[in-house]
Amino acid sequence: MAKAARPRITVIGTGYLGATHAAAMAELGFEVLGLDVVPEKVETLARGEVPMYEPGLAELLRQHVEGIGGASGRLRFTTSYEEVADFGDVHFVCVNTPQKHGEYAADMSYVDAALDSLAPLLRRPALVVGKSTVPVGSADRLAARLAELAPVGEDAELAWNPEFLREGFAVEDTLHPDRIVVGVRSERAEGLLREVYAGPIAEGSPFVVTDFPTAELVKTAANSFLATKISFINAMAEVCEAADGDVVRLAEAIGYDDRIGGKFLRAGIGFGGGCLPKDLRAFMARAGELGADQALTFLREIDSINMRRRSHMVELTRNAVGGTLLGKRVAVLGATFKPDSDDVRDSPALNVAGQLHLQGAQVTVYDPKGMENARAIFPTLGYAPSALEAVRAADVVLHLTEWREFRELDPAALGEAVAERLLLDGRNTLDPALWRKDGWRFRALGRPTA
């Protein structure tokens, strides 16, 4: 008996999530077609180039994009929904769900548009798999819409398969996930997804089968828990500063408790990025719509603590330079919301830099990968080509994104360039003793001043 052909995969939306998923599916041996409605993005990817910085992604893409010498040819890109519908057996929807302007709720317009464009073209059995982070209840609505619009009717099924990518580790997280969660309504849908993820499952990745609402809730619940842990240690940093305690030693001590664990317990200027803040707010908004808003009122304080960290860093800087920022030269090391990424969306580092600038400081920023994106959002800030150039003649240096490059800086060399040897560590990753040995006044959030 002939072996059944492997399902062919499409990926709708080739941003950060989609481009990574498409390249990873090709790496797992599938024929993959990626779609985006932006022609320039498709052209970039078709050349084996990525429009964002993600370690390992460009190399993975070039191993599989059709037409590149030596590549497997299993991956190509298009702007045509007709081509996608004809090609694919499993269609992954990886479009963005940003926060609505002026509201906490998620904007579902991109997901709705993708489904409305694809469904009327499905003339043979297909599985549409949502990976975007959506408000709970969305999959039920979208499944009904899919069955209504698809010529093949109920043979066009929906499944929900949330993503758990960490920026900077997205390729690893896709190829070797710590868990695979699928919300399905049929054995056929489950079987297809088991086939798609056969490689990671064979390596031991847990495969968790749920209903639609639970699958949707897993991502928002996980992000809310991580945000709670980060804001908890930042709240402890505030208490440590008031009581002259050391939040780094506190985090170390409580992290040894297996029930708590040490991850995400580094106090600093808080979280940002394109996921955690907006997912937290969308979760609160959706709970309110469901009449369960009281269950998540604590998330409002989590969000508040997080935003307060940024203001606190500005206040700390102002006090450190004598009570006024007017005319002060401030060097900011870091613009991205985290290291190993060029993502500056809702970046605490860039937000602090912007606030300092608005209060009269002359701010110069350096980041290893995020300069172009930062300049697009805050063109009025100064930008330098290196850390050394950024700190030249500075009255104070702020460390706001924990890049490895910054941990390896030479305090003596930087000390020769600055006007004042004053360093504020907003990420608690620099060694105070090392900097103080070279004559720097060193202050870190939630730690003793000396």
Secondary structure, DSSP 8 states (H G I E B T S, - for coil): --------EEEE--SHHHHHHHHHHHHTT--EEEE-S-HHHHHHHHTT--SS--TTHHHHHHHHBTTSTT----EEEES-HHHHHHH-SEEEE-----B-TTSSSB--HHHHHHHHHHGGG--S-EEEEE-S---TTHHHHHHHHHHHH-TTGGGEEEEE------TTSHHHHHHS-S-EEEE-SSHHHHHHHHHHTHHHHHHT--EEEE-HHHHHHHHHHHHHHHHHHHHHHHHHHHHHHHHT--HHHHHHHHHTSTTT-STT---SS---SSSHHHHHHHHHHHHHHTT-GGGGHHHHHHHHHHHHHHHHHHHHHHHHTTS--TT-EEEEE--SSSSS----TT-HHHHHHHHHHHTT-EEEEE-SS-HHHHHHH-TTSEE-SSHHHHTTT-SEEEE-S--HHHHT--HHHHHHH-SS-EEEESSS-S-HHHHHHTT-EEEETTS---
